[in-house]
């Protein structure tokens, strides 16, 4: 269990670093179709298209690893 937690932690750190470096090139979180509403001092942001893209990519990766 401990080895699995270390591996998951390292993978999350790598994903975080890549997200920061590639965030300038790939506009995840700012895609067309992401919802953003602002009314006075209240704002609401829901990255629905970003969630769909991430879901598709993860589904493809998990299906590749399953084989």
Backbone as a chain_set.jsonl record, in Angstrom:
{"seq": "XXXXXXXXXXXXXXXXXXXXXXXXXXXXXXXXXXXXXXXXXXXXXXXXXXXXXXXXXXXXXXXXXXX", "coords": {"N": [[0.819, -1.186, 0.0], [1.947, 1.232, 0.773], [3.909, 1.651, -1.184], [2.327, 1.998, -3.437], [1.007, 4.392, -2.801], [3.171, 6.165, -2.822], [3.927, 6.019, -5.517], [1.586, 7.013, -6.742], [1.629, 9.598, -5.676], [4.013, 10.641, -6.826], [3.316, 10.538, -9.523], [1.193, 12.382, -9.515], [2.597, 14.719, -8.861], [4.239, 14.971, -11.127], [2.257, 15.332, -13.085], [1.215, 17.767, -12.181], [3.408, 19.505, -12.526], [3.778, 19.321, -15.306], [1.305, 20.362, -16.068], [1.558, 23.012, -15.262], [3.703, 23.85, -16.886], [2.824, 23.264, -19.517], [0.51, 24.64, -19.543], [0.558, 27.135, -20.608], [0.7, 26.655, -23.288], [-1.37, 24.866, -23.949], [-4.665, 25.616, -23.673], [-6.208, 24.614, -21.374], [-8.993, 24.847, -19.281], [-9.711, 27.262, -20.2], [-11.196, 26.953, -22.473], [-13.289, 27.286, -25.435], [-16.696, 27.232, -24.728], [-16.567, 26.694, -22.066], [-18.192, 27.669, -19.144], [-18.798, 30.919, -17.954], [-19.958, 33.27, -15.833], [-20.68, 36.545, -14.783], [-21.908, 38.706, -12.424], [-22.122, 41.632, -11.161], [-20.517, 41.582, -8.138], [-20.414, 38.903, -7.932], [-19.264, 35.907, -9.283], [-19.315, 33.101, -11.485], [-17.852, 30.126, -12.496], [-17.565, 27.42, -14.616], [-15.856, 24.854, -15.936], [-16.897, 23.17, -18.273], [-16.383, 22.09, -20.872], [-13.653, 21.657, -20.699], [-13.665, 19.69, -18.706], [-14.913, 17.615, -20.114], [-13.022, 17.122, -22.147], [-10.786, 16.293, -20.619], [-11.91, 14.006, -19.474], [-12.302, 12.368, -21.74], [-9.644, 12.001, -22.597], [-8.528, 10.699, -20.339], [-10.119, 8.386, -20.338], [-9.286, 7.148, -22.712], [-6.563, 6.721, -22.084], [-6.78, 4.973, -19.846], [-8.043, 2.812, -21.051], [-6.032, 1.959, -22.741], [-4.033, 1.187, -20.906], [-5.306, -0.907, -19.667], [-5.133, -3.04, -21.369]], "CA": [[0.0, 0.0, 0.0], [2.818, 2.397, 0.842], [4.556, 1.83, -2.485], [1.303, 2.53, -4.335], [0.8, 5.801, -2.461], [4.342, 6.916, -3.298], [3.832, 6.094, -6.982], [0.488, 7.938, -7.06], [2.118, 10.935, -5.351], [4.985, 11.06, -7.839], [2.558, 10.78, -10.759], [0.473, 13.646, -9.348], [3.576, 15.811, -8.939], [4.617, 15.104, -12.54], [1.11, 15.933, -13.782], [1.149, 19.166, -11.772], [4.494, 20.253, -13.177], [3.44, 19.412, -16.731], [0.15, 21.257, -16.196], [2.068, 24.38, -15.174], [4.549, 24.163, -18.043], [2.054, 23.209, -20.755], [-0.668, 25.485, -19.402], [0.689, 28.296, -21.49], [0.536, 26.197, -24.665], [-2.687, 24.239, -24.079], [-5.511, 26.469, -22.832], [-7.187, 23.903, -20.558], [-9.602, 25.757, -18.323], [-10.134, 28.471, -20.917], [-11.655, 26.505, -23.786], [-14.613, 27.76, -25.824], [-17.732, 26.365, -24.188], [-16.506, 26.769, -20.609], [-19.182, 28.645, -18.709], [-18.355, 31.964, -17.039], [-20.971, 34.303, -15.638], [-20.315, 37.541, -13.79], [-22.999, 39.611, -12.136], [-21.664, 42.482, -10.068], [-19.37, 41.035, -7.421], [-20.531, 37.445, -7.922], [-18.885, 35.269, -10.544], [-19.457, 31.644, -11.512], [-17.056, 29.556, -13.577], [-17.642, 25.968, -14.691], [-15.144, 24.451, -17.155], [-17.555, 21.948, -18.725], [-15.686, 21.534, -22.037], [-12.389, 21.154, -20.182], [-13.965, 18.42, -18.031], [-15.19, 16.605, -21.139], [-11.743, 16.793, -22.799], [-9.997, 15.508, -19.669], [-12.563, 12.703, -19.351], [-12.009, 11.579, -22.94], [-8.221, 11.637, -22.579], [-8.332, 9.682, -19.309], [-10.756, 7.144, -20.789], [-8.388, 6.529, -23.698], [-5.37, 6.23, -21.389], [-7.132, 3.812, -19.027], [-8.32, 1.662, -21.921], [-4.732, 1.482, -23.236], [-3.337, 0.522, -19.816], [-6.032, -2.106, -19.3], [-4.729, -4.115, -22.286]], "C": [[0.872, 1.263, 0.0], [3.487, 2.704, -0.493], [3.577, 2.433, -3.489], [1.06, 4.007, -4.063], [1.961, 6.669, -2.929], [4.275, 7.079, -4.811], [2.742, 7.074, -7.396], [0.925, 9.378, -6.78], [3.087, 11.47, -6.383], [4.28, 11.371, -9.156], [1.801, 12.102, -10.663], [1.415, 14.848, -9.412], [3.992, 16.04, -10.385], [3.494, 15.751, -13.334], [0.997, 17.413, -13.44], [2.206, 20.029, -12.44], [4.207, 20.41, -14.665], [2.282, 20.367, -16.965], [0.608, 22.713, -16.156], [2.871, 24.76, -16.409], [3.75, 24.212, -19.338], [0.803, 24.081, -20.704], [-0.627, 26.717, -20.289], [0.437, 27.92, -22.948], [-0.861, 25.624, -24.921], [-3.646, 24.978, -23.144], [-6.586, 25.707, -22.043], [-7.696, 24.832, -19.459], [-10.083, 27.039, -18.962], [-10.599, 28.124, -22.324], [-12.996, 27.149, -24.134], [-15.661, 26.756, -25.341], [-17.675, 26.275, -22.674], [-17.406, 27.92, -20.166], [-18.581, 29.629, -17.711], [-19.415, 33.051, -17.0], [-20.498, 35.249, -14.55], [-21.471, 38.519, -13.654], [-22.595, 40.444, -10.925], [-20.412, 41.905, -9.427], [-19.374, 39.514, -7.395], [-20.134, 36.902, -9.29], [-18.993, 33.757, -10.386], [-18.709, 31.124, -12.721], [-17.171, 28.045, -13.505], [-17.012, 25.519, -16.001], [-15.693, 23.147, -17.731], [-16.838, 21.313, -19.914], [-14.328, 20.976, -21.607], [-12.597, 19.819, -19.478], [-14.214, 17.301, -19.044], [-13.894, 16.169, -21.823], [-10.886, 15.928, -21.882], [-10.59, 14.115, -19.507], [-12.266, 11.808, -20.545], [-10.558, 11.113, -22.939], [-7.957, 10.552, -21.536], [-8.965, 8.353, -19.693], [-9.877, 6.411, -21.795], [-7.15, 5.957, -23.014], [-5.668, 4.979, -20.574], [-7.433, 2.596, -19.889], [-7.013, 1.105, -22.503], [-3.974, 0.711, -22.158], [-4.009, -0.791, -19.419], [-5.578, -3.291, -20.156], [-3.37, -4.61, -22.021]], "O": [[0.568, 2.237, -0.689], [3.616, 3.864, -0.884], [3.955, 3.281, -4.298], [0.923, 4.793, -5.001], [1.75, 7.792, -3.386], [4.54, 8.163, -5.33], [2.948, 7.882, -8.302], [0.622, 10.278, -7.563], [2.995, 12.632, -6.777], [4.608, 12.35, -9.825], [1.77, 12.865, -11.628], [1.053, 15.887, -9.966], [4.087, 17.186, -10.825], [3.745, 16.622, -14.166], [0.714, 18.23, -14.316], [1.928, 21.149, -12.868], [4.371, 21.495, -15.224], [2.274, 21.104, -17.952], [0.116, 23.547, -16.916], [2.736, 25.871, -16.922], [3.965, 25.095, -20.167], [0.115, 24.242, -21.712], [-1.663, 27.264, -20.667], [0.015, 28.756, -23.747], [-1.459, 25.864, -25.97], [-3.447, 24.959, -21.93], [-7.749, 26.109, -22.042], [-6.916, 25.513, -18.794], [-10.791, 27.822, -18.329], [-10.419, 28.908, -23.255], [-13.757, 27.519, -23.24], [-15.503, 25.551, -25.539], [-18.637, 25.826, -22.051], [-17.379, 29.005, -20.747], [-17.936, 29.227, -16.743], [-19.724, 33.672, -18.017], [-19.978, 34.817, -13.52], [-21.948, 39.084, -14.638], [-22.722, 39.992, -9.787], [-19.379, 41.755, -10.079], [-18.434, 38.9, -6.889], [-20.609, 37.376, -10.322], [-18.79, 33.211, -9.302], [-18.897, 31.61, -13.836], [-16.909, 27.448, -12.461], [-17.568, 25.773, -17.069], [-15.016, 22.12, -17.679], [-16.7, 20.09, -19.951], [-13.904, 19.932, -22.103], [-11.785, 18.907, -19.638], [-13.771, 16.17, -18.845], [-13.689, 14.977, -22.054], [-10.319, 14.931, -22.328], [-9.847, 13.138, -19.412], [-12.005, 10.617, -20.377], [-10.277, 9.955, -23.247], [-7.242, 9.59, -21.814], [-8.403, 7.298, -19.402], [-9.742, 5.189, -21.731], [-6.729, 4.842, -23.321], [-4.893, 4.024, -20.605], [-7.116, 1.471, -19.506], [-6.907, -0.1, -22.732], [-3.341, -0.303, -22.452], [-3.352, -1.688, -18.891], [-5.638, -4.433, -19.702], [-2.896, -5.512, -22.711]]}, "num_chains": 1, "name": "protein.A"}
